[in-house]
Amino acid sequence: MPNIRDSTPCPCLNISVQETGTKQKIIILLRRKPLMQRKLLMKGKVKEAYDLGDRLEFLFTDNISVFDKVIPTQIPFKGETLSREGVYWFDRAARMGIKTHFLEHLPPAGMLCRKVEILQPSQITPQSKNYLIPLEWICRWYVAGSLYDRVKEGKLSARDLGYPSGHKVKLGEPLPEPFLEVSTKLEKTDRLLKKEEALEISGLSAQEYDQAREIVLKIDEDMGRSVSSRGLIHADGKKELAFDEYRQIMVIDVYGTADEDRFWDKARYEAGELVDLSKEYVRQHYRQSGYKDRLYAAREAGEKEPEIPALPPEVVAETSRIYIRLFEMITGEAFLPSRRT
């Protein structure tokens, strides 16, 4: 019978020496750590999140949505470009000394991140650690989107935005200084908050609140400089923050991707056009086909909304090229697809 001696110098290896007569055969087996069951936490329009115990896995799909509708067509390489854009900004944040929850890129379109607890405001104390700060930080550099809507509705004045009194605020113009707001994160409908209520909801001290603002502004200033040199304007975007196990602020979720933030074509902006690059080509397809008009008419009348049609192959191909081009403009890197397994 063979005589077997076991030796395990490393907890991840199982090494056995098998003797048969005068010959020895070394058998090395990799002892794998038991895998945590992969549990779906969130399935959004274009992104999914999975619970891996003490970690989260984000998966960026090739789905695309416009007008709050998920199109029944996938865009090749869209998910991969978005995930790699997120990784790019996390890497830049790390080089600036900013903590994030990012751990590892999972090619082609995923990432592994630290997991934090989701606490309701009533559960948060000044000593709480490792939890999602239940606020969204919206940083705007140009007049666009809902900010412009609030100006038109009289909810924000020129002076509120840092302009002189009497200034007529125009869509697309640069703000005199970055306009940073916070909103709720865990409520059914997001609502903007004044500083006092934000402190009460989040468990942040006044000093931690100011530190969070500085982190968001530092990231956005770097982002604006970086993409400007490659022909883009970063108009606005959102950030989410959390405390780690030592109650140090870190950036979580993902930011700075073609879908998460608003990027404009710099040359077209200087020529007087405002073009939201990532989905504008697809939106234009549905405008020209008449679908947008039918959809909004149904919504206005309270009728059943028409299903959004699939995209034709030529539009799919061009949209994929747009996302790849945006990846290259955002990151400054040539896009080479990850090897599919």
Contacts in CASP RR format, 6 or more apart in sequence:
PFRMAT RR
TARGET T0000
AUTHOR 0000-0000-0000
METHOD contacts of the structure
MODEL  1
MPNIRDSTPCPCLNISVQETGTKQKIIILLRRKPLMQRKLLMKGKVKEAY
DLGDRLEFLFTDNISVFDKVIPTQIPFKGETLSREGVYWFDRAARMGIKT
HFLEHLPPAGMLCRKVEILQPSQITPQSKNYLIPLEWICRWYVAGSLYDR
VKEGKLSARDLGYPSGHKVKLGEPLPEPFLEVSTKLEKTDRLLKKEEALE
ISGLSAQEYDQAREIVLKIDEDMGRSVSSRGLIHADGKKELAFDEYRQIM
VIDVYGTADEDRFWDKARYEAGELVDLSKEYVRQHYRQSGYKDRLYAARE
AGEKEPEIPALPPEVVAETSRIYIRLFEMITGEAFLPSRRT
2 18 0 8 1.000
2 19 0 8 1.000
2 20 0 8 1.000
3 18 0 8 1.000
3 19 0 8 1.000
4 16 0 8 1.000
4 17 0 8 1.000
4 18 0 8 1.000
4 19 0 8 1.000
5 16 0 8 1.000
5 17 0 8 1.000
5 19 0 8 1.000
6 14 0 8 1.000
6 15 0 8 1.000
6 16 0 8 1.000
6 17 0 8 1.000
7 15 0 8 1.000
7 16 0 8 1.000
7 17 0 8 1.000
8 14 0 8 1.000
8 15 0 8 1.000
9 15 0 8 1.000
11 31 0 8 1.000
12 30 0 8 1.000
12 31 0 8 1.000
12 33 0 8 1.000
13 28 0 8 1.000
13 29 0 8 1.000
13 30 0 8 1.000
13 31 0 8 1.000
14 28 0 8 1.000
14 29 0 8 1.000
14 30 0 8 1.000
14 31 0 8 1.000
15 26 0 8 1.000
15 27 0 8 1.000
15 28 0 8 1.000
15 29 0 8 1.000
16 26 0 8 1.000
16 27 0 8 1.000
16 28 0 8 1.000
16 29 0 8 1.000
17 24 0 8 1.000
17 25 0 8 1.000
17 26 0 8 1.000
17 27 0 8 1.000
18 24 0 8 1.000
18 25 0 8 1.000
18 26 0 8 1.000
18 27 0 8 1.000
36 51 0 8 1.000
36 52 0 8 1.000
36 53 0 8 1.000
38 50 0 8 1.000
38 51 0 8 1.000
38 52 0 8 1.000
38 57 0 8 1.000
39 50 0 8 1.000
39 51 0 8 1.000
39 52 0 8 1.000
40 48 0 8 1.000
40 49 0 8 1.000
40 50 0 8 1.000
40 51 0 8 1.000
41 49 0 8 1.000
41 50 0 8 1.000
41 51 0 8 1.000
41 56 0 8 1.000
42 48 0 8 1.000
42 49 0 8 1.000
45 63 0 8 1.000
45 65 0 8 1.000
45 70 0 8 1.000
46 60 0 8 1.000
46 61 0 8 1.000
46 63 0 8 1.000
46 64 0 8 1.000
46 65 0 8 1.000
46 70 0 8 1.000
46 78 0 8 1.000
46 79 0 8 1.000
46 82 0 8 1.000
46 259 0 8 1.000
47 58 0 8 1.000
47 59 0 8 1.000
47 60 0 8 1.000
47 61 0 8 1.000
47 254 0 8 1.000
48 58 0 8 1.000
48 59 0 8 1.000
48 61 0 8 1.000
49 56 0 8 1.000
49 57 0 8 1.000
49 58 0 8 1.000
49 59 0 8 1.000
50 56 0 8 1.000
50 57 0 8 1.000
50 58 0 8 1.000
50 59 0 8 1.000
51 115 0 8 1.000
52 112 0 8 1.000
52 115 0 8 1.000
53 115 0 8 1.000
54 114 0 8 1.000
54 115 0 8 1.000
55 103 0 8 1.000
55 112 0 8 1.000
55 113 0 8 1.000
55 114 0 8 1.000
55 115 0 8 1.000
56 101 0 8 1.000
56 112 0 8 1.000
56 113 0 8 1.000
56 114 0 8 1.000
56 115 0 8 1.000
57 106 0 8 1.000
57 110 0 8 1.000
57 111 0 8 1.000
57 112 0 8 1.000
57 113 0 8 1.000
58 83 0 8 1.000
58 110 0 8 1.000
58 111 0 8 1.000
58 113 0 8 1.000
58 254 0 8 1.000
59 109 0 8 1.000
59 110 0 8 1.000
60 78 0 8 1.000
60 79 0 8 1.000
60 80 0 8 1.000
60 82 0 8 1.000
60 83 0 8 1.000
60 109 0 8 1.000
60 110 0 8 1.000
61 74 0 8 1.000
61 78 0 8 1.000
61 79 0 8 1.000
61 109 0 8 1.000
62 74 0 8 1.000
62 75 0 8 1.000
62 76 0 8 1.000
62 77 0 8 1.000
62 78 0 8 1.000
62 79 0 8 1.000
62 109 0 8 1.000
63 70 0 8 1.000
63 71 0 8 1.000
63 74 0 8 1.000
63 75 0 8 1.000
63 78 0 8 1.000
64 70 0 8 1.000
64 71 0 8 1.000
64 73 0 8 1.000
64 74 0 8 1.000
64 75 0 8 1.000
64 78 0 8 1.000
64 279 0 8 1.000
64 282 0 8 1.000
64 319 0 8 1.000
65 71 0 8 1.000
66 279 0 8 1.000
66 282 0 8 1.000
66 283 0 8 1.000
66 286 0 8 1.000
66 308 0 8 1.000
67 283 0 8 1.000
67 286 0 8 1.000
67 292 0 8 1.000
67 295 0 8 1.000
67 296 0 8 1.000
67 308 0 8 1.000
69 295 0 8 1.000
69 305 0 8 1.000
69 308 0 8 1.000
70 308 0 8 1.000
71 282 0 8 1.000
71 308 0 8 1.000
71 310 0 8 1.000
71 311 0 8 1.000
72 308 0 8 1.000
72 309 0 8 1.000
72 310 0 8 1.000
73 310 0 8 1.000
73 311 0 8 1.000
73 316 0 8 1.000
75 316 0 8 1.000
75 319 0 8 1.000
75 320 0 8 1.000
75 323 0 8 1.000
76 316 0 8 1.000
76 320 0 8 1.000
77 320 0 8 1.000
77 323 0 8 1.000
77 324 0 8 1.000
77 335 0 8 1.000
77 337 0 8 1.000
78 319 0 8 1.000
78 320 0 8 1.000
78 323 0 8 1.000
79 108 0 8 1.000
79 109 0 8 1.000
80 107 0 8 1.000
80 108 0 8 1.000
80 109 0 8 1.000
80 337 0 8 1.000
80 338 0 8 1.000
81 258 0 8 1.000
81 323 0 8 1.000
81 324 0 8 1.000
81 326 0 8 1.000
81 327 0 8 1.000
81 335 0 8 1.000
82 109 0 8 1.000
82 254 0 8 1.000
82 257 0 8 1.000
82 258 0 8 1.000
82 259 0 8 1.000
82 260 0 8 1.000
82 323 0 8 1.000
83 105 0 8 1.000
83 108 0 8 1.000
83 109 0 8 1.000
83 110 0 8 1.000
83 111 0 8 1.000
84 105 0 8 1.000
84 327 0 8 1.000
84 331 0 8 1.000
85 256 0 8 1.000
85 257 0 8 1.000
85 258 0 8 1.000
85 327 0 8 1.000
85 330 0 8 1.000
85 331 0 8 1.000
86 111 0 8 1.000
86 254 0 8 1.000
86 255 0 8 1.000
86 256 0 8 1.000
86 257 0 8 1.000
87 102 0 8 1.000
87 105 0 8 1.000
87 111 0 8 1.000
88 330 0 8 1.000
88 331 0 8 1.000
88 333 0 8 1.000
89 219 0 8 1.000
89 223 0 8 1.000
89 254 0 8 1.000
89 255 0 8 1.000
89 256 0 8 1.000
90 100 0 8 1.000
90 102 0 8 1.000
90 251 0 8 1.000
92 222 0 8 1.000
92 226 0 8 1.000
93 99 0 8 1.000
93 100 0 8 1.000
93 219 0 8 1.000
93 251 0 8 1.000
94 100 0 8 1.000
94 102 0 8 1.000
96 218 0 8 1.000
96 219 0 8 1.000
96 222 0 8 1.000
98 215 0 8 1.000
98 218 0 8 1.000
98 219 0 8 1.000
98 250 0 8 1.000
98 251 0 8 1.000
99 244 0 8 1.000
99 248 0 8 1.000
99 249 0 8 1.000
99 250 0 8 1.000
99 251 0 8 1.000
100 250 0 8 1.000
100 251 0 8 1.000
100 252 0 8 1.000
101 113 0 8 1.000
101 114 0 8 1.000
101 115 0 8 1.000
101 116 0 8 1.000
101 242 0 8 1.000
101 250 0 8 1.000
101 251 0 8 1.000
101 252 0 8 1.000
102 111 0 8 1.000
102 113 0 8 1.000
103 111 0 8 1.000
103 112 0 8 1.000
103 113 0 8 1.000
103 114 0 8 1.000
104 111 0 8 1.000
104 112 0 8 1.000
105 111 0 8 1.000
105 112 0 8 1.000
106 112 0 8 1.000
107 338 0 8 1.000
107 339 0 8 1.000
108 337 0 8 1.000
108 338 0 8 1.000
108 340 0 8 1.000
111 254 0 8 1.000
113 252 0 8 1.000
114 244 0 8 1.000
114 250 0 8 1.000
114 252 0 8 1.000
116 130 0 8 1.000
116 131 0 8 1.000
116 132 0 8 1.000
116 242 0 8 1.000
116 243 0 8 1.000
116 244 0 8 1.000
116 252 0 8 1.000
117 130 0 8 1.000
117 131 0 8 1.000
117 132 0 8 1.000
118 131 0 8 1.000
118 132 0 8 1.000
118 186 0 8 1.000
119 128 0 8 1.000
119 131 0 8 1.000
119 132 0 8 1.000
119 134 0 8 1.000
120 134 0 8 1.000
120 186 0 8 1.000
121 134 0 8 1.000
121 186 0 8 1.000
121 200 0 8 1.000
121 201 0 8 1.000
121 202 0 8 1.000
121 203 0 8 1.000
124 131 0 8 1.000
124 134 0 8 1.000
124 202 0 8 1.000
124 203 0 8 1.000
125 203 0 8 1.000
126 203 0 8 1.000
126 205 0 8 1.000
127 247 0 8 1.000
128 203 0 8 1.000
128 243 0 8 1.000
128 247 0 8 1.000
129 243 0 8 1.000
129 244 0 8 1.000
129 245 0 8 1.000
129 246 0 8 1.000
129 247 0 8 1.000
130 242 0 8 1.000
130 243 0 8 1.000
130 244 0 8 1.000
130 245 0 8 1.000
131 242 0 8 1.000
131 243 0 8 1.000
132 185 0 8 1.000
132 186 0 8 1.000
132 240 0 8 1.000
132 242 0 8 1.000
132 252 0 8 1.000
133 185 0 8 1.000
133 202 0 8 1.000
133 203 0 8 1.000
133 204 0 8 1.000
133 212 0 8 1.000
133 240 0 8 1.000
133 241 0 8 1.000
133 242 0 8 1.000
133 243 0 8 1.000
133 249 0 8 1.000
134 184 0 8 1.000
134 185 0 8 1.000
134 186 0 8 1.000
134 201 0 8 1.000
134 202 0 8 1.000
135 182 0 8 1.000
135 183 0 8 1.000
135 184 0 8 1.000
135 185 0 8 1.000
135 193 0 8 1.000
135 198 0 8 1.000
135 201 0 8 1.000
135 202 0 8 1.000
135 240 0 8 1.000
135 241 0 8 1.000
136 182 0 8 1.000
136 183 0 8 1.000
136 184 0 8 1.000
136 185 0 8 1.000
136 190 0 8 1.000
136 238 0 8 1.000
136 239 0 8 1.000
136 240 0 8 1.000
137 180 0 8 1.000
137 181 0 8 1.000
137 182 0 8 1.000
137 212 0 8 1.000
137 213 0 8 1.000
137 216 0 8 1.000
137 238 0 8 1.000
137 239 0 8 1.000
137 240 0 8 1.000
137 241 0 8 1.000
138 180 0 8 1.000
138 181 0 8 1.000
138 182 0 8 1.000
138 183 0 8 1.000
138 236 0 8 1.000
138 237 0 8 1.000
138 238 0 8 1.000
139 178 0 8 1.000
139 179 0 8 1.000
139 180 0 8 1.000
139 216 0 8 1.000
139 217 0 8 1.000
139 220 0 8 1.000
139 236 0 8 1.000
139 237 0 8 1.000
139 238 0 8 1.000
139 239 0 8 1.000
140 147 0 8 1.000
140 175 0 8 1.000
140 178 0 8 1.000
140 179 0 8 1.000
140 180 0 8 1.000
140 181 0 8 1.000
140 235 0 8 1.000
140 236 0 8 1.000
140 237 0 8 1.000
141 174 0 8 1.000
141 175 0 8 1.000
141 178 0 8 1.000
141 179 0 8 1.000
141 220 0 8 1.000
141 224 0 8 1.000
141 234 0 8 1.000
141 235 0 8 1.000
141 236 0 8 1.000
142 172 0 8 1.000
142 173 0 8 1.000
142 174 0 8 1.000
142 175 0 8 1.000
142 233 0 8 1.000
142 235 0 8 1.000
142 236 0 8 1.000
142 264 0 8 1.000
143 151 0 8 1.000
143 161 0 8 1.000
143 169 0 8 1.000
143 170 0 8 1.000
143 171 0 8 1.000
143 172 0 8 1.000
143 173 0 8 1.000
143 174 0 8 1.000
143 175 0 8 1.000
144 171 0 8 1.000
144 172 0 8 1.000
144 235 0 8 1.000
144 236 0 8 1.000
144 262 0 8 1.000
144 274 0 8 1.000
145 236 0 8 1.000
145 262 0 8 1.000
147 156 0 8 1.000
147 161 0 8 1.000
147 179 0 8 1.000
147 236 0 8 1.000
148 169 0 8 1.000
148 171 0 8 1.000
148 172 0 8 1.000
150 156 0 8 1.000
151 157 0 8 1.000
151 161 0 8 1.000
151 169 0 8 1.000
157 165 0 8 1.000
158 164 0 8 1.000
158 165 0 8 1.000
158 166 0 8 1.000
158 167 0 8 1.000
158 168 0 8 1.000
158 169 0 8 1.000
159 165 0 8 1.000
161 169 0 8 1.000
161 175 0 8 1.000
161 176 0 8 1.000
161 179 0 8 1.000
162 175 0 8 1.000
162 176 0 8 1.000
162 177 0 8 1.000
163 169 0 8 1.000
163 176 0 8 1.000
171 274 0 8 1.000
172 235 0 8 1.000
172 269 0 8 1.000
172 274 0 8 1.000
178 217 0 8 1.000
178 220 0 8 1.000
180 213 0 8 1.000
180 216 0 8 1.000
180 217 0 8 1.000
181 192 0 8 1.000
182 192 0 8 1.000
182 193 0 8 1.000
182 195 0 8 1.000
182 198 0 8 1.000
183 190 0 8 1.000
183 191 0 8 1.000
183 192 0 8 1.000
183 193 0 8 1.000
184 190 0 8 1.000
184 191 0 8 1.000
184 193 0 8 1.000
184 201 0 8 1.000
185 240 0 8 1.000
193 201 0 8 1.000
195 209 0 8 1.000
198 204 0 8 1.000
198 209 0 8 1.000
199 205 0 8 1.000
199 206 0 8 1.000
199 209 0 8 1.000
202 209 0 8 1.000
204 212 0 8 1.000
208 249 0 8 1.000
211 249 0 8 1.000
212 241 0 8 1.000
212 249 0 8 1.000
215 239 0 8 1.000
215 241 0 8 1.000
215 249 0 8 1.000
215 251 0 8 1.000
216 239 0 8 1.000
216 241 0 8 1.000
219 239 0 8 1.000
219 251 0 8 1.000
219 255 0 8 1.000
220 234 0 8 1.000
220 237 0 8 1.000
223 234 0 8 1.000
223 256 0 8 1.000
223 261 0 8 1.000
224 233 0 8 1.000
224 234 0 8 1.000
227 233 0 8 1.000
227 234 0 8 1.000
227 263 0 8 1.000
227 329 0 8 1.000
227 330 0 8 1.000
228 234 0 8 1.000
228 266 0 8 1.000
230 328 0 8 1.000
230 329 0 8 1.000
230 330 0 8 1.000
230 332 0 8 1.000
231 265 0 8 1.000
231 266 0 8 1.000
231 267 0 8 1.000
231 329 0 8 1.000
232 263 0 8 1.000
232 264 0 8 1.000
232 265 0 8 1.000
232 266 0 8 1.000
232 277 0 8 1.000
232 329 0 8 1.000
232 330 0 8 1.000
233 263 0 8 1.000
233 264 0 8 1.000
233 265 0 8 1.000
233 266 0 8 1.000
233 269 0 8 1.000
234 256 0 8 1.000
234 261 0 8 1.000
234 262 0 8 1.000
234 263 0 8 1.000
235 261 0 8 1.000
235 262 0 8 1.000
235 263 0 8 1.000
235 264 0 8 1.000
236 261 0 8 1.000
236 262 0 8 1.000
237 255 0 8 1.000
237 256 0 8 1.000
237 260 0 8 1.000
237 261 0 8 1.000
237 262 0 8 1.000
238 255 0 8 1.000
238 260 0 8 1.000
238 261 0 8 1.000
239 251 0 8 1.000
239 253 0 8 1.000
239 255 0 8 1.000
240 251 0 8 1.000
240 252 0 8 1.000
240 253 0 8 1.000
240 255 0 8 1.000
241 249 0 8 1.000
241 250 0 8 1.000
241 251 0 8 1.000
241 252 0 8 1.000
242 249 0 8 1.000
242 250 0 8 1.000
242 252 0 8 1.000
243 249 0 8 1.000
243 250 0 8 1.000
244 250 0 8 1.000
254 260 0 8 1.000
255 261 0 8 1.000
256 330 0 8 1.000
257 330 0 8 1.000
258 277 0 8 1.000
258 278 0 8 1.000
258 323 0 8 1.000
258 326 0 8 1.000
258 327 0 8 1.000
258 330 0 8 1.000
259 278 0 8 1.000
259 279 0 8 1.000
262 276 0 8 1.000
263 276 0 8 1.000
263 277 0 8 1.000
263 278 0 8 1.000
263 326 0 8 1.000
263 330 0 8 1.000
264 274 0 8 1.000
264 275 0 8 1.000
264 276 0 8 1.000
264 277 0 8 1.000
265 273 0 8 1.000
265 275 0 8 1.000
265 277 0 8 1.000
268 274 0 8 1.000
268 275 0 8 1.000
269 275 0 8 1.000
277 322 0 8 1.000
277 326 0 8 1.000
278 322 0 8 1.000
278 323 0 8 1.000
278 326 0 8 1.000
281 315 0 8 1.000
281 318 0 8 1.000
281 319 0 8 1.000
281 322 0 8 1.000
282 311 0 8 1.000
282 315 0 8 1.000
282 319 0 8 1.000
283 292 0 8 1.000
285 311 0 8 1.000
285 315 0 8 1.000
286 292 0 8 1.000
286 308 0 8 1.000
287 293 0 8 1.000
289 309 0 8 1.000
291 306 0 8 1.000
291 308 0 8 1.000
291 309 0 8 1.000
294 306 0 8 1.000
295 305 0 8 1.000
295 306 0 8 1.000
295 308 0 8 1.000
298 304 0 8 1.000
298 305 0 8 1.000
298 306 0 8 1.000
299 305 0 8 1.000
311 319 0 8 1.000
324 335 0 8 1.000
327 333 0 8 1.000
327 335 0 8 1.000
328 334 0 8 1.000
328 335 0 8 1.000
END
